[in-house]
Structure formats: structure tokens, C-alpha cells
């Protein structure tokens, strides 16, 4: 079947939108875009509007009618500011009752006959023991002072105190007698002994006026040798020196 002939001749696609028309459309859109930018590109600065009818705050009065309208009991009970109250109803003012004393005051009687009864009963039933005063005290004799050990030794010797008291001594040097006309107090030396039993350091705990006695005490303490132990030990070595008078004529009798 053949199609019916059309009244309009066919139009070529290149004649509807050719290259020239497309270029003109692009230039027209670009010009419109530039015009819009020129119109709105430099806006005028916005001027502030003048303030009109600005709200203001003020302190309300307690007697203001607007404040009274916020009272939920305004129409539920009579108020002093209600116009109707002035005509037909008045708010009663309470008055204090008058002082009334029906009878004279009755004071309690003082029980003078029973005052101190509890104390009197306690004293009668609880007799305190009698204390006999002794004005002649018994004479107690003074105890005889016990002589101190090694107070006046017959020869020079060592005394070990502290942790080293129970440690076995492997070597103890012999102490000589010191030529001195008086009794010397014990020389107290603090010693530090290592695990092998050797004395690492020796320090005098109390000063000794005689320099030669101090040096001999430190030297004698360093010569001590103890049994080996598992740790270092700190103790005190007291050296009781036996003295020999060099000039017996200078010693005063007791």
C-alpha cells in the first residue's frame, strides 16, 4: 500500500538548526547572562529601617488593675477593690480576743522537808572507809648499788652489741693496757661488717678527748673478723680499756 502524499515538502535537518543559528543562540545566552550579572552584580547597601513602636519595660505597681486581672479568685470571692464590696459586703477585720484570767495563779509548793533526801539516804547507806593518816613515814634504806659488769676490768676487752652480738667471731685481736692515770670510759665504735665477715667501716659514736685512744680503738675494731653471713650487718663494738697509772703519786685517794 502506498502512503498518501504530504502537502508540505520534507525539510532537511541541517536547515532547522544550522551552525550559524547555534552560534547566534550561544552568543545571545551569553549576552543575557552578562546583562543579568551587570544588573545584580553591584547591589546597593541595605539601609536600616527606623525603629518605630519599640516595646519598653517598666515596673508594675501592685495596685495596677492589670495585675489584679491575673488573680484567679478575682470573681470568686470579695476583694477590697471590688466596687460591689463597698455597697453590700465588707471584709471583717479580725480582732484579738481580750485577755481573760478565770482564777488567780497557783504556784507549786516547795518541798522543803524532802530536799536532799536522796543524798542523805545515800550517805547513810554507803559508809565511806576511814583513812588513817600516818605522819611518821617508815625509813627505807637505800638499795645497795649493783656494781656494773666490766666497770673496772682487769684487762682490756671487747663488748659486741646490736646485730653482731649473736654473730660468731673468728678472730679477736689482743688489746694492750693503756698508760693513763685515770679510768677511761668505754670507746663506742659503730662497725659495718660485710657478708664475708670483714669490717668495712668503723666510726666513733662518742668523741674521745685522747687522740691516741681514739685511733687505737678504731684500729682494734677494724681487726675484728666475724663468721660469714648472708647480708651486711651493722653493730656496735665497745672497747673497755684497762689503764695502768704511769705516776701513782698523782692519783688522789678515794
Secondary structure, 3 states (H helix, E strand, C coil): CCCCCCCCCCCCHHHHCCHHHHHHHHHHHHHHHHHHHHHHCCCCCCCCCCCCCCCCCCCCCCCCHHHHCCCCCCCCCCCCCCCCHHHHCCCCCCCCCCCCCCCCCCCCCCCHHHCCHHHHHHHHHCCCCCCCCCCCCCCCCCCCCCCCCCCCCCCCEEEEEEHHHHCCEEECCCCCCEECCCCCCCEEEEEEECCCCEEEEEEECCCCCCHHHHHHHHHHHHCCEECCCCCCEEEEEEEECCEECCCHHHCCCC
